[in-house]
Amino acid sequence: VQEQFGVVHISTGQLLRNAAAQDTPLGRAVKPYTDTGRLAPDELVIAVMEDRITQPDCAEGFILDGFPRTVAQAEALTEMLDNKGVTAPRVIELAVSDEEAVRRINSRGQTSGRADDNEVVARERLDIYHQETEPILAYYRGRQHVHVINGEGTIEEVSEIFVQLFETP
Ligand code: AMP
């Protein structure tokens, strides 16, 4: 989608892991979270995102991956998008069962090199997802249509659905 439509893909997890790899105040602040799978504090993540989406490369549009992850982040995002004059953001839920998520995280653990890609941390991440992140679906459903994509298909199948969504005005 990034290549086909010229929109930037922004993964908060990747941004935070890059920050954590550096010995800076931000890096030291986020590393304990990215290493263990707990959510980094809202104020911090919101500040990082606000800075990122106001960069010039985001002018033509952007895909946020892994943000928002709490209702407070969703509220902050609504305000940020209003300020940027973004009128019709789309919300996509990529639905995957807990068991399939754990299976996938486990199988990519050897190659991802991520400290949080193992079964124990994966289950904790899922608990946090259900407690902190799932409520944002209700937040959005009260405001706009949420597109639900079955995330259990192959990469090709899921990509194809994303592309179709982007092609639909
Ligand atoms: P991800 O690559 O999306 O799985 O994110 C990896 C880790 O980065 C998470 O387990 C959190 O520690 C942190 N993280 C990523 N996105 C967020 C967010 N929106 N809010 C808080 N922490 C986040």
Backbone and ligand atoms as CSV (ligand in chain L), in Angstrom:
chain,resi,resn,atom,element,x,y,z
A,1,VAL,N,N,0.841,-1.191,0.000
A,1,VAL,CA,C,0.000,0.000,0.000
A,1,VAL,C,C,0.881,1.247,0.000
A,2,GLN,N,N,1.949,1.185,0.790
A,2,GLN,CA,C,2.879,2.314,0.847
A,2,GLN,C,C,3.406,2.665,-0.539
A,3,GLU,N,N,3.879,1.629,-1.277
A,3,GLU,CA,C,4.451,1.886,-2.596
A,3,GLU,C,C,3.377,2.270,-3.601
A,4,GLN,N,N,2.239,1.568,-3.547
A,4,GLN,CA,C,1.207,1.800,-4.556
A,4,GLN,C,C,0.523,3.150,-4.428
A,5,PHE,N,N,0.354,3.625,-3.208
A,5,PHE,CA,C,-0.441,4.837,-3.015
A,5,PHE,C,C,0.362,6.023,-2.507
A,6,GLY,N,N,1.661,5.824,-2.328
A,6,GLY,CA,C,2.516,6.940,-1.922
A,6,GLY,C,C,2.203,7.494,-0.549
A,7,VAL,N,N,1.693,6.637,0.328
A,7,VAL,CA,C,1.460,7.091,1.700
A,7,VAL,C,C,2.500,6.431,2.611
A,8,VAL,N,N,2.852,7.122,3.669
A,8,VAL,CA,C,3.913,6.649,4.553
A,8,VAL,C,C,3.357,5.648,5.573
A,9,HIS,N,N,4.103,4.585,5.803
A,9,HIS,CA,C,3.717,3.609,6.832
A,9,HIS,C,C,4.466,3.955,8.117
A,10,ILE,N,N,3.732,4.228,9.168
A,10,ILE,CA,C,4.361,4.586,10.439
A,10,ILE,C,C,3.998,3.541,11.492
A,11,SER,N,N,5.007,2.812,11.945
A,11,SER,CA,C,4.787,1.826,13.008
A,11,SER,C,C,5.322,2.413,14.310
A,12,THR,N,N,4.435,2.613,15.270
A,12,THR,CA,C,4.919,3.168,16.554
A,12,THR,C,C,5.908,2.227,17.200
A,13,GLY,N,N,5.637,0.900,17.092
A,13,GLY,CA,C,6.549,-0.078,17.693
A,13,GLY,C,C,7.958,0.100,17.128
A,14,GLN,N,N,8.052,0.252,15.773
A,14,GLN,CA,C,9.353,0.425,15.131
A,14,GLN,C,C,10.011,1.740,15.565
A,15,LEU,N,N,9.210,2.806,15.604
A,15,LEU,CA,C,9.746,4.110,16.042
A,15,LEU,C,C,10.313,4.005,17.458
A,16,LEU,N,N,9.544,3.333,18.324
A,16,LEU,CA,C,9.969,3.248,19.732
A,16,LEU,C,C,11.169,2.322,19.887
A,17,ARG,N,N,11.203,1.219,19.098
A,17,ARG,CA,C,12.376,0.328,19.175
A,17,ARG,C,C,13.630,1.039,18.664
A,18,ASN,N,N,13.486,1.835,17.599
A,18,ASN,CA,C,14.642,2.611,17.109
A,18,ASN,C,C,15.127,3.570,18.182
A,19,ALA,N,N,14.167,4.228,18.851
A,19,ALA,CA,C,14.535,5.152,19.922
A,19,ALA,C,C,15.237,4.398,21.048
A,20,ALA,N,N,14.692,3.207,21.387
A,20,ALA,CA,C,15.224,2.435,22.523
A,20,ALA,C,C,16.651,1.957,22.279
A,21,ALA,N,N,17.027,1.848,20.994
A,21,ALA,CA,C,18.373,1.369,20.665
A,21,ALA,C,C,19.418,2.453,20.897
A,22,GLN,N,N,18.960,3.666,21.164
A,22,GLN,CA,C,19.907,4.775,21.355
A,22,GLN,C,C,19.958,5.233,22.802
A,23,ASP,N,N,21.148,5.656,23.184
A,23,ASP,CA,C,21.330,6.097,24.563
A,23,ASP,C,C,20.978,7.582,24.670
A,24,THR,N,N,19.695,7.860,24.553
A,24,THR,CA,C,19.203,9.242,24.653
A,24,THR,C,C,18.131,9.252,25.751
A,25,PRO,N,N,17.699,10.424,26.192
A,25,PRO,CA,C,16.653,10.440,27.222
A,25,PRO,C,C,15.401,9.685,26.766
A,26,LEU,N,N,14.990,9.874,25.491
A,26,LEU,CA,C,13.805,9.169,24.997
A,26,LEU,C,C,14.063,7.660,24.965
A,27,GLY,N,N,15.238,7.283,24.450
A,27,GLY,CA,C,15.594,5.865,24.358
A,27,GLY,C,C,15.569,5.189,25.716
A,28,ARG,N,N,16.169,5.839,26.702
A,28,ARG,CA,C,16.201,5.249,28.049
A,28,ARG,C,C,14.793,5.167,28.634
A,29,ALA,N,N,13.936,6.124,28.260
A,29,ALA,CA,C,12.569,6.130,28.806
A,29,ALA,C,C,11.709,5.012,28.207
A,30,VAL,N,N,11.915,4.680,26.934
A,30,VAL,CA,C,11.014,3.699,26.302
A,30,VAL,C,C,11.518,2.260,26.343
A,31,LYS,N,N,12.827,2.068,26.504
A,31,LYS,CA,C,13.387,0.706,26.434
A,31,LYS,C,C,12.729,-0.288,27.403
A,32,PRO,N,N,12.478,0.090,28.658
A,32,PRO,CA,C,11.849,-0.883,29.562
A,32,PRO,C,C,10.497,-1.377,29.039
A,33,TYR,N,N,9.831,-0.586,28.235
A,33,TYR,CA,C,8.518,-0.977,27.720
A,33,TYR,C,C,8.656,-1.845,26.474
A,34,THR,N,N,9.473,-1.394,25.518
A,34,THR,CA,C,9.571,-2.175,24.279
A,34,THR,C,C,10.205,-3.539,24.551
A,35,ASP,N,N,11.062,-3.635,25.567
A,35,ASP,CA,C,11.684,-4.929,25.881
A,35,ASP,C,C,10.703,-5.907,26.495
A,36,THR,N,N,9.719,-5.400,27.219
A,36,THR,CA,C,8.854,-6.297,27.988
A,36,THR,C,C,7.441,-6.403,27.438
A,37,GLY,N,N,7.092,-5.590,26.435
A,37,GLY,CA,C,5.758,-5.683,25.841
A,37,GLY,C,C,4.696,-4.879,26.565
A,38,ARG,N,N,5.110,-4.156,27.636
A,38,ARG,CA,C,4.115,-3.283,28.278
A,38,ARG,C,C,3.987,-2.009,27.454
A,39,LEU,N,N,2.845,-1.322,27.588
A,39,LEU,CA,C,2.646,-0.108,26.805
A,39,LEU,C,C,3.466,1.048,27.382
A,40,ALA,N,N,4.141,1.767,26.498
A,40,ALA,CA,C,4.876,2.973,26.913
A,40,ALA,C,C,3.839,4.031,27.328
A,41,PRO,N,N,4.233,4.985,28.194
A,41,PRO,CA,C,3.255,5.975,28.681
A,41,PRO,C,C,2.632,6.794,27.543
A,42,ASP,N,N,1.339,7.061,27.688
A,42,ASP,CA,C,0.593,7.781,26.652
A,42,ASP,C,C,1.262,9.097,26.244
A,43,GLU,N,N,1.646,9.933,27.238
A,43,GLU,CA,C,2.182,11.267,26.924
A,43,GLU,C,C,3.374,11.146,25.986
A,44,LEU,N,N,4.207,10.133,26.300
A,44,LEU,CA,C,5.429,9.946,25.522
A,44,LEU,C,C,5.118,9.532,24.084
A,45,VAL,N,N,4.246,8.522,23.946
A,45,VAL,CA,C,3.921,8.000,22.615
A,45,VAL,C,C,3.182,9.072,21.805
A,46,ILE,N,N,2.283,9.787,22.453
A,46,ILE,CA,C,1.519,10.831,21.759
A,46,ILE,C,C,2.479,11.912,21.250
A,47,ALA,N,N,3.470,12.298,22.068
A,47,ALA,CA,C,4.432,13.330,21.649
A,47,ALA,C,C,5.252,12.840,20.456
A,48,VAL,N,N,5.673,11.565,20.488
A,48,VAL,CA,C,6.458,11.008,19.379
A,48,VAL,C,C,5.619,11.016,18.095
A,49,MET,N,N,4.328,10.641,18.211
A,49,MET,CA,C,3.469,10.582,17.024
A,49,MET,C,C,3.139,11.960,16.474
A,50,GLU,N,N,2.925,12.891,17.382
A,50,GLU,CA,C,2.600,14.241,16.945
A,50,GLU,C,C,3.762,14.804,16.122
A,51,ASP,N,N,4.963,14.544,16.608
A,51,ASP,CA,C,6.155,14.996,15.903
A,51,ASP,C,C,6.250,14.308,14.536
A,52,ARG,N,N,5.963,12.995,14.503
A,52,ARG,CA,C,6.143,12.221,13.273
A,52,ARG,C,C,5.145,12.617,12.181
A,53,ILE,N,N,3.858,12.770,12.551
A,53,ILE,CA,C,2.863,13.007,11.492
A,53,ILE,C,C,2.854,14.450,10.999
A,54,THR,N,N,3.629,15.310,11.640
A,54,THR,CA,C,3.723,16.680,11.112
A,54,THR,C,C,4.955,16.851,10.213
A,55,GLN,N,N,5.705,15.741,9.967
A,55,GLN,CA,C,6.851,15.807,9.034
A,55,GLN,C,C,6.318,15.937,7.603
A,56,PRO,N,N,7.129,16.576,6.724
A,56,PRO,CA,C,6.652,16.828,5.350
A,56,PRO,C,C,6.246,15.566,4.584
A,57,ASP,N,N,6.895,14.423,4.845
A,57,ASP,CA,C,6.569,13.223,4.058
A,57,ASP,C,C,5.169,12.681,4.357
A,58,CYS,N,N,4.517,13.223,5.384
A,58,CYS,CA,C,3.164,12.758,5.721
A,58,CYS,C,C,2.076,13.589,5.030
A,59,ALA,N,N,2.486,14.564,4.230
A,59,ALA,CA,C,1.499,15.468,3.636
A,59,ALA,C,C,0.483,14.749,2.761
A,60,GLU,N,N,0.906,13.665,2.064
A,60,GLU,CA,C,0.004,12.971,1.135
A,60,GLU,C,C,-0.804,11.862,1.805
A,61,GLY,N,N,-0.602,11.684,3.086
A,61,GLY,CA,C,-1.333,10.629,3.788
A,61,GLY,C,C,-0.386,9.679,4.497
A,62,PHE,N,N,-0.906,8.954,5.441
A,62,PHE,CA,C,-0.067,8.032,6.215
A,62,PHE,C,C,-0.918,6.921,6.810
A,63,ILE,N,N,-0.259,5.788,7.054
A,63,ILE,CA,C,-0.920,4.657,7.703
A,63,ILE,C,C,-0.295,4.511,9.084
A,64,LEU,N,N,-1.118,4.553,10.092
A,64,LEU,CA,C,-0.614,4.371,11.455
A,64,LEU,C,C,-0.781,2.914,11.844
A,65,ASP,N,N,0.308,2.295,12.235
A,65,ASP,CA,C,0.317,0.869,12.567
A,65,ASP,C,C,0.730,0.753,14.037
A,66,GLY,N,N,-0.207,0.305,14.881
A,66,GLY,CA,C,0.114,0.161,16.301
A,66,GLY,C,C,-0.192,1.399,17.125
A,67,PHE,N,N,-0.888,2.313,16.541
A,67,PHE,CA,C,-1.313,3.530,17.238
A,67,PHE,C,C,-2.667,3.946,16.685
A,68,PRO,N,N,-3.640,4.298,17.488
A,68,PRO,CA,C,-3.620,4.374,18.956
A,68,PRO,C,C,-3.787,3.001,19.606
A,69,ARG,N,N,-3.318,2.880,20.834
A,69,ARG,CA,C,-3.431,1.619,21.562
A,69,ARG,C,C,-4.157,1.799,22.894
A,70,THR,N,N,-4.583,3.007,23.185
A,70,THR,CA,C,-5.411,3.254,24.383
A,70,THR,C,C,-6.462,4.289,23.976
A,71,VAL,N,N,-7.528,4.382,24.771
A,71,VAL,CA,C,-8.572,5.367,24.467
A,71,VAL,C,C,-7.983,6.780,24.565
A,72,ALA,N,N,-7.083,7.011,25.530
A,72,ALA,CA,C,-6.463,8.343,25.645
A,72,ALA,C,C,-5.685,8.682,24.372
A,73,GLN,N,N,-5.000,7.687,23.794
A,73,GLN,CA,C,-4.270,7.932,22.536
A,73,GLN,C,C,-5.244,8.196,21.389
A,74,ALA,N,N,-6.378,7.473,21.381
A,74,ALA,CA,C,-7.374,7.675,20.321
A,74,ALA,C,C,-7.931,9.094,20.398
A,75,GLU,N,N,-8.198,9.559,21.608
A,75,GLU,CA,C,-8.725,10.920,21.768
A,75,GLU,C,C,-7.688,11.949,21.303
A,76,ALA,N,N,-6.422,11.701,21.680
A,76,ALA,CA,C,-5.359,12.625,21.261
A,76,ALA,C,C,-5.222,12.622,19.740
A,77,LEU,N,N,-5.363,11.440,19.125
A,77,LEU,CA,C,-5.245,11.340,17.668
A,77,LEU,C,C,-6.369,12.108,16.984
A,78,THR,N,N,-7.587,11.974,17.497
A,78,THR,CA,C,-8.715,12.707,16.912
A,78,THR,C,C,-8.390,14.200,16.889
A,79,GLU,N,N,-7.824,14.685,17.981
A,79,GLU,CA,C,-7.489,16.114,18.056
A,79,GLU,C,C,-6.361,16.463,17.080
A,80,MET,N,N,-5.344,15.594,17.020
A,80,MET,CA,C,-4.215,15.850,16.107
A,80,MET,C,C,-4.690,15.913,14.659
A,81,LEU,N,N,-5.587,14.967,14.280
A,81,LEU,CA,C,-6.066,14.924,12.899
A,81,LEU,C,C,-6.939,16.142,12.606
A,82,ASP,N,N,-7.762,16.549,13.575
A,82,ASP,CA,C,-8.572,17.763,13.410
A,82,ASP,C,C,-7.649,18.951,13.148
A,83,ASN,N,N,-6.587,19.055,13.943
A,83,ASN,CA,C,-5.645,20.171,13.789
A,83,ASN,C,C,-4.953,20.152,12.433
A,84,LYS,N,N,-4.714,18.944,11.915
A,84,LYS,CA,C,-4.054,18.808,10.614
A,84,LYS,C,C,-5.036,18.977,9.466
A,85,GLY,N,N,-6.317,19.051,9.772
A,85,GLY,CA,C,-7.328,19.188,8.719
A,85,GLY,C,C,-7.615,17.877,8.002
A,86,VAL,N,N,-7.288,16.746,8.618
A,86,VAL,CA,C,-7.601,15.445,8.025
A,86,VAL,C,C,-9.073,15.166,8.309
A,87,THR,N,N,-9.858,15.013,7.232
A,87,THR,CA,C,-11.302,14.947,7.433
A,87,THR,C,C,-11.859,13.539,7.523
A,88,ALA,N,N,-11.333,12.601,6.720
A,88,ALA,CA,C,-11.962,11.275,6.708
A,88,ALA,C,C,-10.946,10.165,6.959
A,89,PRO,N,N,-10.441,10.068,8.176
A,89,PRO,CA,C,-9.518,8.959,8.445
A,89,PRO,C,C,-10.270,7.637,8.427
A,90,ARG,N,N,-9.591,6.572,8.037
A,90,ARG,CA,C,-10.239,5.262,8.064
A,90,ARG,C,C,-9.656,4.449,9.196
A,91,VAL,N,N,-10.524,3.685,9.824
A,91,VAL,CA,C,-10.075,2.827,10.918
A,91,VAL,C,C,-10.210,1.382,10.461
A,92,ILE,N,N,-9.113,0.643,10.557
A,92,ILE,CA,C,-9.112,-0.752,10.126
A,92,ILE,C,C,-8.741,-1.654,11.295
A,93,GLU,N,N,-9.614,-2.598,11.571
A,93,GLU,CA,C,-9.295,-3.608,12.577
A,93,GLU,C,C,-8.804,-4.852,11.849
A,94,LEU,N,N,-7.575,-5.238,12.131
A,94,LEU,CA,C,-7.007,-6.444,11.550
A,94,LEU,C,C,-7.236,-7.558,12.568
A,95,ALA,N,N,-8.261,-8.362,12.332
A,95,ALA,CA,C,-8.706,-9.311,13.358
A,95,ALA,C,C,-7.980,-10.649,13.272
A,96,VAL,N,N,-7.338,-11.011,14.362
A,96,VAL,CA,C,-6.612,-12.276,14.457
A,96,VAL,C,C,-6.920,-12.877,15.831
A,97,SER,N,N,-7.169,-14.179,15.883
A,97,SER,CA,C,-7.453,-14.800,17.186
A,97,SER,C,C,-6.190,-14.809,18.049
A,98,ASP,N,N,-6.379,-14.900,19.351
A,98,ASP,CA,C,-5.229,-14.933,20.263
A,98,ASP,C,C,-4.287,-16.083,19.923
A,99,GLU,N,N,-4.871,-17.264,19.646
A,99,GLU,CA,C,-4.026,-18.434,19.395
A,99,GLU,C,C,-3.165,-18.241,18.148
A,100,GLU,N,N,-3.791,-17.691,17.100
A,100,GLU,CA,C,-3.043,-17.468,15.857
A,100,GLU,C,C,-1.970,-16.400,16.074
A,101,ALA,N,N,-2.290,-15.366,16.861
A,101,ALA,CA,C,-1.306,-14.305,17.137
A,101,ALA,C,C,-0.096,-14.893,17.861
A,102,VAL,N,N,-0.346,-15.736,18.866
A,102,VAL,CA,C,0.762,-16.335,19.627
A,102,VAL,C,C,1.594,-17.232,18.701
A,103,ARG,N,N,0.889,-17.994,17.862
A,103,ARG,CA,C,1.595,-18.900,16.950
A,103,ARG,C,C,2.513,-18.113,16.008
A,104,ARG,N,N,1.994,-17.007,15.471
A,104,ARG,CA,C,2.788,-16.213,14.525
A,104,ARG,C,C,3.972,-15.529,15.202
A,105,ILE,N,N,3.709,-14.993,16.390
A,105,ILE,CA,C,4.792,-14.307,17.115
A,105,ILE,C,C,5.900,-15.302,17.448
A,106,ASN,N,N,5.498,-16.482,17.887
A,106,ASN,CA,C,6.462,-17.530,18.199
A,106,ASN,C,C,7.292,-17.907,16.992
A,107,SER,N,N,6.609,-18.044,15.842
A,107,SER,CA,C,7.345,-18.530,14.679
A,107,SER,C,C,8.242,-17.453,14.081
A,108,ARG,N,N,7.944,-16.149,14.317
A,108,ARG,CA,C,8.851,-15.140,13.769
A,108,ARG,C,C,9.925,-14.762,14.798
A,109,GLY,N,N,9.781,-15.297,16.070
A,109,GLY,CA,C,10.697,-14.932,17.154
A,109,GLY,C,C,12.152,-15.084,16.811
A,110,GLN,N,N,12.516,-16.202,16.111
A,110,GLN,CA,C,13.935,-16.435,15.825
A,110,GLN,C,C,14.504,-15.397,14.877
A,111,THR,N,N,13.669,-14.953,13.924
A,111,THR,CA,C,14.205,-14.044,12.908
A,111,THR,C,C,14.000,-12.573,13.250
A,112,SER,N,N,12.993,-12.238,14.079
A,112,SER,CA,C,12.726,-10.818,14.332
A,112,SER,C,C,13.767,-10.208,15.250
A,113,GLY,N,N,14.401,-11.040,16.094
A,113,GLY,CA,C,15.378,-10.509,17.032
A,113,GLY,C,C,14.744,-9.661,18.120
A,114,ARG,N,N,13.417,-9.686,18.235
A,114,ARG,CA,C,12.742,-8.846,19.224
A,114,ARG,C,C,12.666,-9.539,20.581
A,115,ALA,N,N,13.047,-8.772,21.627
A,115,ALA,CA,C,13.052,-9.324,22.978
A,115,ALA,C,C,11.645,-9.746,23.397
A,116,ASP,N,N,10.613,-9.118,22.765
A,116,ASP,CA,C,9.238,-9.392,23.194
A,116,ASP,C,C,8.561,-10.458,22.338
A,117,ASP,N,N,9.278,-11.050,21.374
A,117,ASP,CA,C,8.666,-12.070,20.524
A,117,ASP,C,C,8.905,-13.479,21.075
A,118,ASN,N,N,8.251,-13.801,22.175
A,118,ASN,CA,C,8.274,-15.178,22.667
A,118,ASN,C,C,6.914,-15.429,23.309
A,119,GLU,N,N,6.613,-16.703,23.559
A,119,GLU,CA,C,5.251,-17.049,23.941
A,119,GLU,C,C,4.797,-16.366,25.235
A,120,VAL,N,N,5.688,-16.308,26.240
A,120,VAL,CA,C,5.287,-15.739,27.531
A,120,VAL,C,C,4.923,-14.263,27.371
A,121,VAL,N,N,5.815,-13.494,26.717
A,121,VAL,CA,C,5.546,-12.064,26.551
A,121,VAL,C,C,4.371,-11.854,25.593
A,122,ALA,N,N,4.240,-12.728,24.586
A,122,ALA,CA,C,3.131,-12.597,23.635
A,122,ALA,C,C,1.792,-12.673,24.376
A,123,ARG,N,N,1.680,-13.613,25.328
A,123,ARG,CA,C,0.414,-13.745,26.071
A,123,ARG,C,C,0.173,-12.508,26.934
A,124,GLU,N,N,1.243,-11.955,27.494
A,124,GLU,CA,C,1.070,-10.719,28.271
A,124,GLU,C,C,0.637,-9.571,27.362
A,125,ARG,N,N,1.251,-9.507,26.179
A,125,ARG,CA,C,0.879,-8.443,25.231
A,125,ARG,C,C,-0.599,-8.563,24.849
A,126,LEU,N,N,-1.081,-9.813,24.701
A,126,LEU,CA,C,-2.491,-10.012,24.361
A,126,LEU,C,C,-3.409,-9.582,25.500
A,127,ASP,N,N,-3.004,-9.882,26.741
A,127,ASP,CA,C,-3.807,-9.433,27.895
A,127,ASP,C,C,-3.922,-7.912,27.876
A,128,ILE,N,N,-2.791,-7.250,27.634
A,128,ILE,CA,C,-2.783,-5.786,27.595
A,128,ILE,C,C,-3.659,-5.296,26.440
A,129,TYR,N,N,-3.584,-6.014,25.309
A,129,TYR,CA,C,-4.424,-5.648,24.165
A,129,TYR,C,C,-5.905,-5.664,24.570
A,130,HIS,N,N,-6.338,-6.768,25.214
A,130,HIS,CA,C,-7.762,-6.873,25.555
A,130,HIS,C,C,-8.175,-5.808,26.572
A,131,GLN,N,N,-7.292,-5.512,27.509
A,131,GLN,CA,C,-7.643,-4.526,28.543
A,131,GLN,C,C,-7.591,-3.093,28.044
A,132,GLU,N,N,-6.489,-2.757,27.368
A,132,GLU,CA,C,-6.221,-1.345,27.061
A,132,GLU,C,C,-6.608,-0.939,25.642
A,133,THR,N,N,-6.413,-1.867,24.699
A,133,THR,CA,C,-6.555,-1.472,23.290
A,133,THR,C,C,-7.934,-1.792,22.731
A,134,GLU,N,N,-8.493,-2.948,23.079
A,134,GLU,CA,C,-9.788,-3.331,22.515
A,134,GLU,C,C,-10.861,-2.247,22.737
A,135,PRO,N,N,-10.874,-1.560,23.897
A,135,PRO,CA,C,-11.905,-0.529,24.091
A,135,PRO,C,C,-11.887,0.590,23.043
A,136,ILE,N,N,-10.776,0.766,22.316
A,136,ILE,CA,C,-10.789,1.831,21.303
A,136,ILE,C,C,-11.720,1.470,20.147
A,137,LEU,N,N,-12.019,0.178,19.971
A,137,LEU,CA,C,-12.954,-0.183,18.904
A,137,LEU,C,C,-14.325,0.412,19.200
A,138,ALA,N,N,-14.751,0.348,20.454
A,138,ALA,CA,C,-16.040,0.944,20.842
A,138,ALA,C,C,-15.979,2.462,20.669
A,139,TYR,N,N,-14.832,3.038,21.010
A,139,TYR,CA,C,-14.659,4.487,20.842
A,139,TYR,C,C,-14.898,4.868,19.370
A,140,TYR,N,N,-14.285,4.108,18.435
A,140,TYR,CA,C,-14.450,4.447,17.018
A,140,TYR,C,C,-15.827,4.085,16.492
A,141,ARG,N,N,-16.355,2.926,16.940
A,141,ARG,CA,C,-17.664,2.515,16.422
A,141,ARG,C,C,-18.729,3.548,16.750
A,142,GLY,N,N,-18.558,4.262,17.859
A,142,GLY,CA,C,-19.505,5.317,18.206
A,142,GLY,C,C,-19.389,6.533,17.304
A,143,ARG,N,N,-18.325,6.587,16.485
A,143,ARG,CA,C,-18.085,7.787,15.683
A,143,ARG,C,C,-18.094,7.552,14.184
A,144,GLN,N,N,-17.638,6.376,13.764
A,144,GLN,CA,C,-17.483,6.145,12.328
A,144,GLN,C,C,-17.427,4.658,12.029
A,145,HIS,N,N,-17.436,4.335,10.739
A,145,HIS,CA,C,-17.377,2.935,10.336
A,145,HIS,C,C,-15.975,2.374,10.613
A,146,VAL,N,N,-15.940,1.174,11.167
A,146,VAL,CA,C,-14.658,0.490,11.366
A,146,VAL,C,C,-14.600,-0.672,10.376
A,147,HIS,N,N,-13.591,-0.668,9.500
A,147,HIS,CA,C,-13.428,-1.767,8.548
A,147,HIS,C,C,-12.763,-2.925,9.274
A,148,VAL,N,N,-13.372,-4.103,9.177
A,148,VAL,CA,C,-12.768,-5.261,9.816
A,148,VAL,C,C,-12.181,-6.156,8.731
A,149,ILE,N,N,-10.889,-6.408,8.826
A,149,ILE,CA,C,-10.219,-7.296,7.870
A,149,ILE,C,C,-9.823,-8.566,8.604
A,150,ASN,N,N,-10.110,-9.720,7.983
A,150,ASN,CA,C,-9.675,-10.981,8.568
A,150,ASN,C,C,-8.154,-11.087,8.396
A,151,GLY,N,N,-7.438,-10.980,9.503
A,151,GLY,CA,C,-5.972,-10.977,9.450
A,151,GLY,C,C,-5.367,-12.370,9.443
A,152,GLU,N,N,-6.210,-13.404,9.358
A,152,GLU,CA,C,-5.665,-14.757,9.429
A,152,GLU,C,C,-5.312,-15.325,8.054
A,153,GLY,N,N,-5.581,-14.541,7.010
A,153,GLY,CA,C,-5.207,-14.998,5.672
A,153,GLY,C,C,-3.700,-14.872,5.454
A,154,THR,N,N,-3.262,-15.195,4.232
A,154,THR,CA,C,-1.840,-15.062,3.908
A,154,THR,C,C,-1.508,-13.578,3.724
A,155,ILE,N,N,-0.223,-13.259,3.684
A,155,ILE,CA,C,0.207,-11.869,3.481
A,155,ILE,C,C,-0.426,-11.326,2.194
A,156,GLU,N,N,-0.434,-12.173,1.140
A,156,GLU,CA,C,-0.982,-11.730,-0.152
A,156,GLU,C,C,-2.471,-11.424,-0.034
A,157,GLU,N,N,-3.205,-12.298,0.646
A,157,GLU,CA,C,-4.655,-12.101,0.779
A,157,GLU,C,C,-4.968,-10.823,1.561
A,158,VAL,N,N,-4.246,-10.643,2.669
A,158,VAL,CA,C,-4.511,-9.465,3.507
A,158,VAL,C,C,-4.115,-8.194,2.749
A,159,SER,N,N,-2.969,-8.223,2.045
A,159,SER,CA,C,-2.527,-7.043,1.289
A,159,SER,C,C,-3.557,-6.649,0.244
A,160,GLU,N,N,-4.110,-7.680,-0.424
A,160,GLU,CA,C,-5.091,-7.445,-1.487
A,160,GLU,C,C,-6.316,-6.704,-0.923
A,161,ILE,N,N,-6.769,-7.096,0.265
A,161,ILE,CA,C,-7.934,-6.445,0.864
A,161,ILE,C,C,-7.595,-4.987,1.220
A,162,PHE,N,N,-6.375,-4.774,1.738
A,162,PHE,CA,C,-5.935,-3.409,2.046
A,162,PHE,C,C,-5.966,-2.531,0.793
A,163,VAL,N,N,-5.430,-3.080,-0.300
A,163,VAL,CA,C,-5.365,-2.328,-1.551
A,163,VAL,C,C,-6.778,-1.961,-2.011
A,164,GLN,N,N,-7.701,-2.948,-1.928
A,164,GLN,CA,C,-9.082,-2.676,-2.344
A,164,GLN,C,C,-9.702,-1.563,-1.505
A,165,LEU,N,N,-9.403,-1.599,-0.198
A,165,LEU,CA,C,-9.935,-0.568,0.693
A,165,LEU,C,C,-9.430,0.819,0.288
A,166,PHE,N,N,-8.140,0.869,-0.067
A,166,PHE,CA,C,-7.544,2.152,-0.439
A,166,PHE,C,C,-8.087,2.659,-1.759
A,167,GLU,N,N,-8.462,1.711,-2.632
A,167,GLU,CA,C,-8.953,2.131,-3.947
A,167,GLU,C,C,-10.396,2.622,-3.869
A,168,THR,N,N,-11.098,2.259,-2.797
A,168,THR,CA,C,-12.496,2.677,-2.647
A,168,THR,C,C,-12.528,4.077,-2.035
A,169,PRO,N,N,-13.179,5.023,-2.719
A,169,PRO,CA,C,-13.184,6.382,-2.180
A,169,PRO,C,C,-13.935,6.474,-0.845
L,1,AMP,P1,P,4.671,-3.341,18.153
L,1,AMP,O1,O,5.857,-3.392,17.244
L,1,AMP,O2,O,3.543,-2.571,17.574
L,1,AMP,O3,O,4.268,-4.693,18.649
L,1,AMP,O4,O,5.143,-2.516,19.446
L,1,AMP,C1,C,6.232,-2.964,20.237
L,1,AMP,C2,C,6.220,-2.311,21.608
L,1,AMP,O5,O,6.344,-0.883,21.469
L,1,AMP,C3,C,4.924,-2.490,22.405
L,1,AMP,O6,O,4.902,-3.738,23.076
L,1,AMP,C4,C,5.004,-1.316,23.363
L,1,AMP,O7,O,5.958,-1.526,24.389
L,1,AMP,C5,C,5.534,-0.216,22.444
L,1,AMP,N1,N,4.425,0.474,21.733
L,1,AMP,C6,C,4.172,0.451,20.388
L,1,AMP,N2,N,3.106,1.208,20.076
L,1,AMP,C7,C,2.669,1.717,21.258
L,1,AMP,C8,C,1.576,2.564,21.613
L,1,AMP,N3,N,0.727,3.038,20.690
L,1,AMP,N4,N,1.434,2.884,22.933
L,1,AMP,C9,C,2.284,2.399,23.873
L,1,AMP,N5,N,3.311,1.592,23.602
L,1,AMP,C10,C,3.515,1.256,22.312
